[in-house]
Protein backbone atom coordinates (compact mmCIF):
# COMPACT_ATOMS: atom_id res chain seq x y z
CA UNK A 1 0.00 0.00 0.00
CA UNK A 2 2.84 2.38 0.89
CA UNK A 3 4.57 1.81 -2.47
CA UNK A 4 1.26 2.31 -4.27
CA UNK A 5 0.81 5.69 -2.58
CA UNK A 6 4.33 6.78 -3.55
CA UNK A 7 3.71 5.73 -7.15
CA UNK A 8 0.45 7.71 -7.25
CA UNK A 9 2.25 10.76 -5.89
CA UNK A 10 4.89 10.44 -8.62
CA UNK A 11 2.17 10.35 -11.28
CA UNK A 12 1.12 13.81 -10.10
CA UNK A 13 4.63 15.29 -10.18
CA UNK A 14 4.68 17.88 -13.02
CA UNK A 15 8.18 16.77 -14.05
CA UNK A 16 6.84 13.30 -14.94
CA UNK A 17 3.36 14.08 -16.28
CA UNK A 18 4.40 13.38 -19.89
CA UNK A 19 5.64 9.84 -19.15
CA UNK A 20 3.62 6.76 -20.04
CA UNK A 21 2.65 4.37 -17.23
CA UNK A 22 5.35 1.84 -18.12
CA UNK A 23 8.00 4.57 -18.21
CA UNK A 24 6.85 5.83 -14.83
CA UNK A 25 7.00 2.32 -13.38
CA UNK A 26 10.57 1.95 -14.62
CA UNK A 27 11.45 5.27 -13.05
CA UNK A 28 9.75 4.27 -9.79
CA UNK A 29 11.79 1.07 -9.57
CA UNK A 30 15.03 3.04 -10.05
CA UNK A 31 14.47 5.50 -7.20
CA UNK A 32 14.55 5.34 -3.42
CA UNK A 33 11.97 6.67 -0.95
CA UNK A 34 13.13 8.21 2.33
CA UNK A 35 11.26 10.00 5.11
CA UNK A 36 12.76 12.67 7.36
CA UNK A 37 11.51 14.47 10.49
CA UNK A 38 10.93 18.19 10.84
CA UNK A 39 14.17 20.24 11.00
CA UNK A 40 16.25 17.45 9.46
CA UNK A 41 19.07 18.88 7.31
CA UNK A 42 19.01 17.07 3.97
CA UNK A 43 22.29 18.65 2.92
CA UNK A 44 24.42 21.66 3.81
CA UNK A 45 25.79 24.38 1.58
CA UNK A 46 29.20 23.29 0.18
CA UNK A 47 28.44 19.58 0.67
CA UNK A 48 29.34 17.25 -2.18
CA UNK A 49 26.17 16.63 -4.18
CA UNK A 50 25.29 13.19 -5.52
CA UNK A 51 21.48 12.99 -5.17
CA UNK A 52 18.42 14.43 -6.92
CA UNK A 53 15.32 14.88 -4.76
CA UNK A 54 11.57 15.08 -5.39
CA UNK A 55 9.18 16.15 -2.63
CA UNK A 56 6.44 13.52 -2.20
CA UNK A 57 4.88 14.94 0.97
CA UNK A 58 5.87 17.71 3.36
CA UNK A 59 7.87 20.86 2.72
CA UNK A 60 11.56 21.74 2.31
CA UNK A 61 13.19 25.14 2.68
CA UNK A 62 16.21 26.12 0.60
CA UNK A 63 18.51 28.40 2.58
CA UNK A 64 21.77 30.34 2.70
CA UNK A 65 23.72 31.79 5.62
CA UNK A 66 24.83 35.41 5.36
CA UNK A 67 28.12 36.77 6.70
CA UNK A 68 26.60 37.13 10.17
CA UNK A 69 25.43 33.52 10.20
CA UNK A 70 21.78 34.51 9.76
CA UNK A 71 19.61 32.15 7.75
CA UNK A 72 18.10 33.48 4.53
CA UNK A 73 15.25 31.42 3.06
CA UNK A 74 15.43 31.45 -0.74
CA UNK A 75 12.40 29.27 -1.38
CA UNK A 76 9.93 26.83 0.13
CA UNK A 77 9.41 23.64 -1.86
CA UNK A 78 6.20 21.65 -1.61
CA UNK A 79 4.78 18.37 -2.90
CA UNK A 80 5.79 17.81 -6.53
CA UNK A 81 8.81 20.14 -6.48
CA UNK A 82 12.36 18.92 -7.08
CA UNK A 83 15.81 20.07 -5.99
CA UNK A 84 19.46 19.04 -5.94
CA UNK A 85 19.84 18.97 -9.72
CA UNK A 86 22.52 21.64 -10.08
CA UNK A 87 25.36 19.73 -8.40
CA UNK A 88 24.59 16.71 -10.58
CA UNK A 89 24.81 18.80 -13.73
CA UNK A 90 27.90 20.92 -13.05
CA UNK A 91 29.78 18.69 -10.54
CA UNK A 92 30.12 21.59 -8.10
CA UNK A 93 29.34 21.44 -4.39
CA UNK A 94 25.91 22.38 -3.06
CA UNK A 95 25.28 26.11 -3.43
CA UNK A 96 22.55 26.09 -0.74
CA UNK A 97 21.30 24.08 2.23
CA UNK A 98 18.04 22.11 2.27
CA UNK A 99 16.05 21.57 5.49
CA UNK A 100 12.73 19.84 6.22
CA UNK A 101 10.16 22.37 7.43
CA UNK A 102 7.87 19.53 8.54
CA UNK A 103 7.87 15.73 8.41
CA UNK A 104 8.78 15.08 4.79
CA UNK A 105 8.97 12.16 2.36
CA UNK A 106 11.35 12.44 -0.59
CA UNK A 107 11.95 10.33 -3.69
CA UNK A 108 15.67 10.13 -4.50
CA UNK A 109 17.82 9.37 -7.53
CA UNK A 110 21.57 8.89 -7.27
CA UNK A 111 23.91 10.69 -9.66
CA UNK A 112 24.12 7.69 -12.02
CA UNK A 113 20.36 7.16 -11.93
CA UNK A 114 19.76 10.85 -12.63
CA UNK A 115 22.00 10.84 -15.71
CA UNK A 116 20.34 7.64 -16.98
CA UNK A 117 16.98 9.29 -16.40
CA UNK A 118 17.68 12.35 -18.54
CA UNK A 119 19.42 10.18 -21.14
CA UNK A 120 16.43 7.84 -21.47
CA UNK A 121 13.83 10.63 -21.26
CA UNK A 122 15.42 13.78 -22.78
CA UNK A 123 12.13 15.66 -22.45
CA UNK A 124 12.72 15.74 -18.69
CA UNK A 125 15.88 17.78 -19.19
CA UNK A 126 13.87 20.49 -20.95
CA UNK A 127 11.45 20.62 -18.00
CA UNK A 128 14.34 20.81 -15.53
CA UNK A 129 15.93 23.69 -17.46
CA UNK A 130 12.56 25.46 -17.63
CA UNK A 131 12.22 25.20 -13.85
CA UNK A 132 15.79 26.43 -13.34
CA UNK A 133 15.01 29.46 -15.53
CA UNK A 134 11.87 30.14 -13.50
CA UNK A 135 13.85 30.01 -10.26
CA UNK A 136 16.46 32.37 -11.68
CA UNK A 137 13.72 34.84 -12.60
CA UNK A 138 12.35 34.64 -9.06
CA UNK A 139 15.87 35.16 -7.71
CA UNK A 140 16.31 38.23 -9.91
CA UNK A 141 13.02 39.66 -8.65
CA UNK A 142 14.12 38.99 -5.09
CA UNK A 143 17.44 40.78 -5.63
CA UNK A 144 15.56 43.70 -7.18
CA UNK A 145 13.13 43.88 -4.27
CA UNK A 146 15.96 43.76 -1.72
CA UNK A 147 17.63 46.65 -3.53
CA UNK A 148 14.64 48.89 -4.16
CA UNK A 149 11.79 47.99 -1.79
CA UNK A 150 11.45 48.43 1.95
CA UNK A 151 10.46 45.52 4.21
CA UNK A 152 6.75 46.21 3.81
CA UNK A 153 7.10 46.30 0.02
CA UNK A 154 9.06 43.03 -0.01
CA UNK A 155 6.45 41.36 2.19
CA UNK A 156 3.62 42.53 -0.06
CA UNK A 157 5.50 41.32 -3.14
CA UNK A 158 5.96 37.89 -1.53
CA UNK A 159 2.25 37.65 -0.69
CA UNK A 160 1.42 38.68 -4.25
CA UNK A 161 3.64 35.90 -5.59
CA UNK A 162 1.99 33.35 -3.28
CA UNK A 163 -1.43 34.60 -4.36
CA UNK A 164 -0.59 34.05 -8.03
CA UNK A 165 1.07 30.66 -7.51
CA UNK A 166 -1.11 29.04 -4.84
CA UNK A 167 -4.22 31.16 -4.33
CA UNK A 168 -7.61 29.42 -4.51
CA UNK A 169 -10.90 31.27 -4.53
CA UNK A 170 -13.17 30.52 -1.54
CA UNK A 171 -16.24 32.14 -0.01
CA UNK A 172 -13.99 33.91 2.51
CA UNK A 173 -11.52 35.21 -0.11
CA UNK A 174 -8.36 33.98 -1.83
CA UNK A 175 -6.91 31.19 0.30
CA UNK A 176 -3.25 30.17 0.42
CA UNK A 177 -3.05 26.92 2.36
CA UNK A 178 0.74 26.40 2.42
CA UNK A 179 2.04 29.87 3.22
CA UNK A 180 5.30 30.53 5.07
CA UNK A 181 5.12 31.36 8.77
CA UNK A 182 5.94 34.86 10.04
CA UNK A 183 9.42 33.63 10.95
CA UNK A 184 9.98 32.17 7.47
CA UNK A 185 8.74 35.36 5.79
CA UNK A 186 11.22 37.30 7.92
CA UNK A 187 14.05 35.08 6.64
CA UNK A 188 12.84 35.47 3.06
CA UNK A 189 12.60 39.28 3.05
CA UNK A 190 15.48 40.12 5.38
CA UNK A 191 13.61 41.35 8.45
CA UNK A 192 12.81 40.40 12.03
CA UNK A 193 9.82 38.26 12.94
CA UNK A 194 8.42 41.12 15.02
CA UNK A 195 8.51 43.47 12.03
CA UNK A 196 6.64 40.96 9.86
CA UNK A 197 3.99 40.51 12.56
CA UNK A 198 3.45 44.29 12.62
CA UNK A 199 3.17 44.41 8.81
CA UNK A 200 0.65 41.56 8.81
CA UNK A 201 -1.42 43.49 11.35
CA UNK A 202 -1.37 46.59 9.12
CA UNK A 203 -2.51 44.51 6.14
CA UNK A 204 -5.38 43.15 8.23
CA UNK A 205 -6.32 46.64 9.39
CA UNK A 206 -6.50 47.96 5.82
CA UNK A 207 -8.65 44.99 4.73
CA UNK A 208 -6.04 43.40 2.48
CA UNK A 209 -5.79 40.30 4.69
CA UNK A 210 -8.74 38.47 6.22
CA UNK A 211 -6.57 36.21 8.38
CA UNK A 212 -3.08 34.76 8.71
CA UNK A 213 -3.03 31.75 11.01
CA UNK A 214 -0.09 29.35 10.89
CA UNK A 215 0.34 28.43 7.23
CA UNK A 216 -3.18 29.36 6.16
CA UNK A 217 -3.68 32.83 4.69
CA UNK A 218 -6.89 34.36 3.38
CA UNK A 219 -6.66 37.49 1.23
CA UNK A 220 -9.67 39.54 0.27
CA UNK A 221 -10.60 38.75 -3.31
CA UNK A 222 -11.00 42.41 -4.19
CA UNK A 223 -8.36 43.82 -1.88
CA UNK A 224 -7.00 47.29 -2.42
CA UNK A 225 -4.18 47.76 -4.90
CA UNK A 226 -1.51 46.52 -2.48
CA UNK A 227 -1.90 42.99 -3.83
CA UNK A 228 -3.23 43.55 -7.33
N, C-alpha and C positions, 0 to 999 in steps of 0.2 A: 504493500500500500504506500509506504514511504517513497519508494522509487517511482511509483506511478505519479505521485504528487509532484515530484521533482521534474519528471518528464513533461507533465502538463504545464508547469511553470515555464519550462524552456520553450514550449510551443508559443507562449505569449511574449517571449523576449523579442523586441523589434529587430535585433540583429539577425535573428534566425527565421523571421516570418516568411522568407521566400524559399525556404528549404522544403523539399518533399518529406513525407513521413519517414521513409526509409533512410533518407539522408540525416534526418534529425535523430533517428534511433542510433545510427552509426556514431554521430557526434556525442550522444548521451553515453554510449558505452566507453568512449575515449576519455571522458572527463571524470572528475572526482568531486564529491559533495562533502563539504565541511561546515560545521556550525560553530559559532563563536559567541561568547557572552558579551554583554554590554561593556564598553570601555576596552575591549581587547584590541591591541595594536596589531594590525595585519602585517604592516611593514613600516619601517622608519625611512625618512628621507636619507639618502645616500646608501641605503642597503643595496646589495646586489639583487637584481630583479630577474626571476626565472619563472614567473607564474602570471597567467592572465585570469582575471576574476569576473564573474557575473553575479550580480545580486539576485538571489532567489526570493528571500524574504528579509525584512529588516531594513536597516539604513546604515550607510557608511559616510563618514565625513573625510574629505581630502584636505589636509592642512599643511601649513608651513610654520616655522618658528622665525620670528624677526630677530634683530640683533639683541634685543632685550630678553629674548627667550619667551616672548608672548606668542601664544598660538593665534594664527590667522586661518580662518576657515575659508577655503577657496570654493568649495561646493559640497552639497549634500546629495549623495547618490541613493536612489531608491530601487525598489523591485524592477528588474528589467535592464538596469544600467550596467555598464561594464567599466573596468579600470585595470591598470597595470600593463597596458599594451605598449606604452612608449619604450620601456626598457627592453622589451622583447624585439623591438624594431630597430633600435639604434645601439643596443648593447651598452648603454650607459647605466649608471646607478639610478636608483629611484630619485626623482626630482621633488617628491612630496612624501608625506606620511599618510597612511590610511588607518582609520580607527572606527570600530563599531560604535554607533550611537545607541543602539539597542541590540537585543539578542538577534543575531543575523546568521542566515544560511547562505553560503556562497557555492557556486559551481566553478571549479578550477580546471585550467589546462596548463600543463607544463610547457616550457619553451618549445620542445620538439613537437608536442601535440599542437601547439598554436601555429607553428609554421606549416605543419601538415594540413591543418584546418584551412588556412588561407590559400594553400597550394591546391587543395582539392576543390575548394569553393571560392574562387577568386572574387565573386560578387560580394563576399563578406568584407574583403579588404576595402572596397569602395565605400561600404557603409561605415567602416571604422574610420576611414579618412574623413568622411562627411561629419561624423561626430566630433573628431578632433578639431576640424575647422569651426564647428559650432562652439566648442569650448574655448577656442582661441578668441572668437568674437566676443563671447561673454567676458573673457579675461580682459580684452581691450576696453570693453565698456566699464569694467570694474576699475581699471587703471584711470580711465577718464573721469569717473565719478569721484575717485579718491583725490584727483588733482583739482577738480573744479566745483564739486558739491560739498556742502557742509554735512554734518552727521544726519540731520533731519532729511536732507535731500537724498542721501545715499540709502537711508532706510526706506523712504518712499519709493525709490527706484527698485529696490529689492522686492518690496511688496507688489509693485507693478509687474515685475518679472514673474513672480509666483502666481499672480492672478492670471497672466497670459498662459503660463505653462500648465498650471494645475487647477485653476478655478472652475468650479461647477456651479451652475445656477440652482438655487434652492428657494423655497418660499421666504427664508430669512434674508437672503442676499447671495453673494458669490462666496462659496465655501472653499477653503483650502484646507484639506484634511491632514496634510503632512508638512506643515510649516515648521521652520526652525524655531527653537525656543528663544526667549529674550537673550539668554547668554550666547547662543549660537549666532544670532543676528549681530550682537556686539562684536564677536570675533570676525564676522564677515564684513562689517563696515568700518572697523577700526574705532570702536568706542567702548565705553564702560556699560555694564549691564544696567546700572542705575539710569544712565542717560537714555538708553533704549526704552526702559519702562516709562520714563517721563514722556518720550515722544509718542509711544503707544497711547498713553492717556490723552495727549493732545489730539491725536487722530480720532479717538473715541468722542472727545468733546465736540469736535467739529463735524461729527456724523459721517466721517469716512469709514470708520471701523464700527461694526456692531459689537463684536467681541473678539478677544484673543486669549484663549484658555489652553495652556499646554501647547499642543501642536495643531490645534484646530482654530482657524481664523475665519471670521465671516466679515466680508466687506459689503458695504451697501452697493446694490447693483447700479444705482444712479448716483454714485458719490460725487462730491465736487471734483473739480479738475485736478486735484492732487494725484489721483490714480487713473486718470483717463489716458 
